[in-house]
Amino acid sequence: MKKIFCILTVILLATLCLPFTAFASTEGVTYYASSCVKNGERYVYKGDYLVLNDNGTGILRFNDDIYTLTDWHLTGTSFTATDNQGSQILGTLDGGTISVTYRGYEYTYDKGEPAAVMSYAPDRWGGDLPVVFDKADILSADEEAKLTERINALAAAHNCAIYALTMKDFQSYTDSGNVETCGREIRAGYSLGYGAEKNCILLMLSMADRDYAIVCYGDKSNAAFTDYAKEKLASKYFLKGFRDNNWYKGFSLYLDGCDDMLLAQENGAPIDTNNDPRERTVFEIVLGIIVSFLLGMIPAAIFCGSKKKKMQSVALQSKADSYVPQGGVEITYRADNFMFTTTTRTYSPRSSSSGGGGGGGTHVGGGGHSSSSGKF
């Protein structure tokens, strides 16, 4: 019996000493970049981090962009992983430190506190979120149910997931200070999207300073929601509701816009600078003014012509004597009376910023996301 106990003890101790056991409980373990070197030059990317999940997935923040890790493996002390763009991460594990080479950079990551984004929905990390996730508690249960039902129908019709997310303050879920980066971290960390390609669009509201972010992922979503389309999705759709603090109306208008823009993309004409049925071009506006002017001139010319014919008896006079009454004109009272004043005010709308650029199309970051942001 003592011999069996000794054997089991040796096996247990040997197992605990294996390098792999350093990752045996790596569910949501975060490693922060402590150094970065490329071509002999040292960089400091304090915001870069690596999160490894126990199911072989994870996320990587690299140069302020967010990548998804499709799989990672540990063989002895050798660490390998692949991001969602097909780039490999190769390195070694030494205690709580991972040293890797990635896209020409030599990184050292040290184990640290869980990434801030993981606290948005801790029990959902690495999985998915409800399509309506109202962390700020601004929607009623009935409104959430109605929005959820409509989103599910739209997602099935367009093969693209749609999310409506709220929070009190995005700064609680990212150390980047950027609402778009926070949205990208949530999209990647919670594996949001439809099907294998993870096509999706999410609208995220941060109530503290009235920030919003639109984040898209996947070829279809990025094609449908161009930089121009994201701007119009805000200005022509959901801001009409949110600026009146009508949250249900704002999200309903957001879904209207998503439906319109996904349908336009499916018909081969995504909404963009050169294709927006809701907006007339300068040429069309000028042409409309000219046509309206000409149409108005025709009846005016006819009317004036008829009046002119009736005045043929009128002749040019060299004096105005015939207009003065006999005996002259006597002015008995004169006064200047102030009647009224007119004040004109011009409305100046709230300023907003956008992550998109001009020239049409969609600017997609290295991690596969496109995004824009502003105030509501």
C-alpha positions, 0 to 999 in steps of 0.5 A: 500500500505504501508503494502504491501511495509513493508511486501516486505521489511521484506521478502527482509531483511530476505532473505539477512540474510540467511546463504545460501546467502553467497554462492549465488554468489559463481561462482568460489569463492576461499578459501585458507587454513589458518590452518590444524590439524591432530591428534592434530598436526598442519600443514601449507599447504599454497598452498591448496585451495578450489574453489566452483562454483555456479553449485555445482562443484569445485576443491580442491588442497590437499597435492599438488594433485588436486581433482574434487568436484562432488557436494557441498551443504549448508544447513543453515551453514552446508557445505558438498561436495564429491570429485571425489574419493568418499571422503566426506568433512564435515564442517561449514560456518562462514562468509568468513571462511569454517571449514571442516574435510577431509581425517582425516585433520581439515582444515580452509579455508579463502575466498581470491583472485581467484585461479591463474588457473582461469585466463587461460581462465576465460570465460571457467572456470568450463566448457571445453576448445577447444581441441587446445587452443593456448594461446601462439599464436604459431600456425596459424589459418589453423594449429589450424583447421587441428589439431582440425579436427584430434583430434576430429576424434581420440577422437571419435575413441578412446573415449578419449579426446586429448588436445594441450595447450600452454601458455607463462608462466605456472607460471602465472596460478599456485602458485605451481611452478610445471608445472605438478601441473599446468596441473592438475589444468587446467584439473580439473578446466576446467573439461577436458575429454571425456564422464562421466569418463573424459578420456583424455590426455593433452600436455601443452607447457610453452614457457618462459623456454621451459617446457612441461607437459603431464597430463592424467586422467581416467582409459583408459587414465592412462592405455594407457599412462603408465609412460614409454609410456609418456617418449616415447611419448616425446622422440620418437614423439613430441620433434623431432618437438618442439626442432626445433621450428616446433610447428605444426610438434610437435603437429602432432607427438604428435597425432601420438603417442596418436593414437599408444598408445591408439590403443595398449591399446585397443588391450590389450598390452599397451606400457610399459617397457616390451612391446614396438615394437619400442625398441629392448631388450638387448637380441635381440640386442646381439642375432642380433650381434651374428647371423650377426657375424656367417653369416659373418664368413661362406663366409669368411671361404670358401674364406680363405680355397680356398686361402689356397689351392692355396698356398700349394707350399709355404714353411717356410724359415729360412732366408730372403736372397732371398728377398734382391736384389743383391748388397744390399739396399741403402737408399738415403732419409728419412723423417717423414711427419705429415699427419692429426689429428682426433678429435672426439666429442660426442653429449650430449642431453638436460637433462629432468625430468619425473614424472614417475617411473621405474618398469612399469605401471602408477603412479596415484596420489590421485586425479586420475591424472598421469603426466610427464614433461620435457624441449623441 
